[in-house]
Amino acid sequence: MNSNTAQTASRPIRSYVIRSRMTPAQKKTCAAYMDSGLVIPVPETGAPRPLNPAEIFPAPKEKYLVDFGFGMGRSTALMAEKNPAAGYIGIEVHVPGVARLLWEIHNRRLENIRVIHGDGFAAVRDMLAAKSIDGFHIFFPDPWPKKRHHKRRLLTEGFLRLLASRLKTGGYLYIVTDWQDYAVQVEEALLGIPELPGVPAPAARVPWRPETAFEKKGISAGRSIHEIFRVSEQLS
């Protein structure tokens, strides 16, 4: 097994620290909607259980998009609200964020979002079938800015290769970060994945991507926003 395969098969270092403190309102939302069919837990056994995206929504969608690590879910809800023809699959490990997105779904009466709750790496590896996804959004992943913590960064070549394997031909990977060294790291990793060749990145935030709280914080701190965009190609 080569190193890239090893990284794809397992991830020994977590890229997150569990934050589970919830407000009373979030607890109430969880109690009301966690078992409503909107939330799909990541299997604890690690056994692959690929989902058919078309079967988890009330009606088939034109495309299926994954919002990975959606945080508090506002941007996911806004995108889904403006694009009802698409099915959005949000992946998040933190319960407060899941609760907030459930509130957004209920408050906005959205029918085109489903939530996978649990470890995101395992969710992609075990629950998303090969060539089943039209697009991955990874907006402002935890940068782990201290050098000694860089090993915890999510977007390694192994994980990016895993994402590429889940994309349909013509599907896209859209990453945004406000940390320049992380952007450079991702660009270098992508050089080793011929299925995701370089394409011109958006010069600025595209109209359909909502500005996030992390984005505002980064801009306030004087950091530049780095947009990384790739389209999956079928290799002969």
VODRENSE-721160 format. One record per residue (C-alpha): y, z, x; residue in one letter. Coordinates in steps of 0.25 Angstrom, whole numbers, plus 5000, padded with zeros to 4 digits. Layout:
BEGIN
YZXA
...
***
This chain:
BEGIN
500050005000M
501349965006N
502650055006S
503249984994N
502049994986T
501950144989A
503350164985Q
503050094972T
501850164969A
502450304970S
503650374973R
503450504981P
504950544981I
505650564968R
507050504966S
507550604956Y
507650754954V
507350804940I
508550844932R
508050904918S
509250994914R
509650944900M
510750984890T
510351034876P
510750894870A
509750824880Q
508650924877K
508850894862K
508850744865T
507550754872C
506950844861A
507350734851A
507050604858Y
506050624870M
504850604861D
505550494853S
504850384860G
506050344868L
505550414881V
504350374888I
503850474899P
503350434913V
501850464913P
501550584922E
500250534927T
500850414934G
499850324928A
500550184925P
500850164910R
501650034910P
502550024897L
502849894890N
504349894888P
504249814875A
503349924869E
504250044871I
505449994863F
505549974848P
505649824849A
505449724861P
506649704870K
507249584878E
507149664891K
506749794896Y
507649874906L
507450004913V
508550094916D
507950184927F
508550324929G
509550314918F
510150454920G
510750494907M
510450364900G
511850324896R
511850194903S
510450164898T
510950184884A
512150094886L
511349984891M
510349994881A
511349994870E
512049874875K
510749794877N
509849824865P
508949704868A
508449774880A
507449894881G
507949994891Y
506950094898I
507650214904G
506950284915I
507350424918E
506750554924V
507850654920H
507650714906V
509150734903P
509450584905G
508250554896V
508850644886A
510250584887R
509650434886L
508850484873L
510150534867W
510850394871E
509650324864I
509750404851H
511350404851N
511450254853R
510250224845R
509550144856L
508250084854E
508050004867N
507950124877I
506650194881R
506550304891V
505550334902I
505650474906H
505150514920G
505050474934D
505650334935G
504850284947F
503550324939A
504050264926A
504350124933V
502950134941R
502150174929D
502750134916M
503450004919L
502549884919A
502749774930A
503749664926K
504149734913S
505549774915I
506849684914D
507749774922G
507849904929F
509249974930H
509350084940I
510750134940F
511250234950F
509950294954P
510050434961D
510550394975P
510050514982W
511250494992P
510850595003K
510050515014K
508850615014R
508650594999H
508650435000H
507150444999K
507350494984R
508050364980R
507350294969L
507650144973L
506650124985T
505949994987E
504750044981G
505350074968F
506149954968L
504949874970R
504249944958L
505449914949L
505349764953A
503949764949S
504349814935R
505349704933L
505149574925K
505449444933T
506949434931G
507149584928G
508149654936Y
508449784944L
509849844943Y
510149954952I
511550024953V
511950134963T
513250194969D
512550224982W
512750114992Q
511650165001D
510650164989Y
511050024985A
510849975000V
509450044999Q
509049974986V
509549844991E
508749855004E
507449894996A
507649774986L
507549684998L
506049714999G
505849684984I
505849524983P
505549534968E
507049594967L
507849494975P
509349514977G
510249464967V
511749484965P
512049624960A
513149644950P
514549664956A
514849774947A
514249854935R
513649754925V
514249774911P
512949814905W
512749934915R
513450054911P
514250134921E
513450264924T
513950404927A
513350384941F
514150254943E
515450324939K
515150444948K
514850344960G
516050264958I
516950394957S
516350434970A
516750304976G
515350234977R
515150094974S
514150044964I
512949954969H
512249864959E
510949814963I
510249704955F
508949634957R
508149534948V
506649524948S
506049394953E
504549354952Q
503949324966L
503049214968S
***
